[in-house]
Amino acid sequence: MAAIRLLAVDLDDTLLRSDLTISYRAKSAIKKAEDSGVKVVLASGRVPAAMESYARALGMRRRLGYVICGNGTIIQETLAGKTCFEATIPPKQALVAFDLADAEGFPVQIHEAGVLYVSRSNEYTEYDEKLTGLSQIVVENFRAMVSGGCHKLLIPGDPMLLAPLQALFAAYLGEEITLFTSKPYFLEVLPAGVDKGSALARVAGLLGIRREEVLAVGDSMNDEAMLRWAGIGVAMANGDERIKAIADFVSERTNDDDGIVEIIDRFVLSG
C-alpha cells in the first residue's frame, strides 16, 4: 500500500461532532498528520462561507492548501482564499430541474454568497439554516433567480417522497446533471461530471499527488465519488449503509467518538 500523502475529510457527521464542533483530539490528529507531511483537504457540501470557521480552526488560512466546497462545484486555495475552480448548472438544466421539483410540490433552495435562497419556507431549510449558520431568504420569483444558472440546486423534503423525485430527475435530465442525496432529506442537483471525486482529483493533480496516495473519509452519498476515486475510501460507523458498502474500510467509531482520530492513526501515522 502506498504511503498516504493527501487526506480528504468530509465535515458534517464525519469530522464534526453532532454539536458541529471539531474536538481537541481531532484537531491534534490532523496536526500530527500535517506534521508528518500529509496534505489535509476539507471536502463538504457547504458553501465557502459555511466552511470558513472550520478552515480557520484548523489553521488552514495560514498555509497553502485547498478546500472543496459545494460538493465539488467550488475549489478554493486556502492561503489567499481565491477560487481556483468553479462550475455551475447551465440555465436550461437549472430551469428544468426547478420546474420538475416545483410541479411535484417541493421547495427548492440555492446557496449563493453566504445566503440560503429558497422558493418557500419549510422545516428542512430551517434546519439547514441552523446547520450552516447562513441566513434564509424566501424568493418570490425563484424561477427567475435560477434562470441564469447556479452552482447547485438543493431540494429539501421527506426522504420517502424524494426517492421518486430523484427517479424523475434522472429520467428527464439523465447525464446532463449530477444527482445524489447529501442527507436523506436533501436531494442535490449539480453540474454534469462535478462531484467531490472529480474535485479531489483536481486537487491531487495540483499537488502532484497520485490517486493511490489519497485517503478520503465520509459518511453520506455525496461522499461516494470521493471514496471511490481515492486510493483508500473510509466510511464512518455512523455513515449511510450504502456508503459503508462501497468503502474500503469502515471505522468502528462514529463522528461523536472521534472516528477520524482512529482513521488517521491507522492509515496515516501507523507507518
Secondary structure, DSSP 8 states (H G I E B T S, - for coil): -----EEEE-IIIIIS-TTS---HHHHHHHHHHHHTT-EEEEE-SS-HHHHHHHHHHTTGGGSS-EEEEGGGTEEEETTT--EEEE--B-HHHHHHHHHHHHHTT---EEEETTEEEESS--HHHHHHHHHH--EEEE-TTHHHHHTT-BS-EEEE--HHHHHHHHHHHHHHHGGGEEEEEEETTEEEEEETT-SHHHHHHHHHHHHT--GGGEEEEE-SGGGHHHHHHSSEEEE-TTS-HHHHHH-SEE-SS-GGGTHHHHHHIIIII--
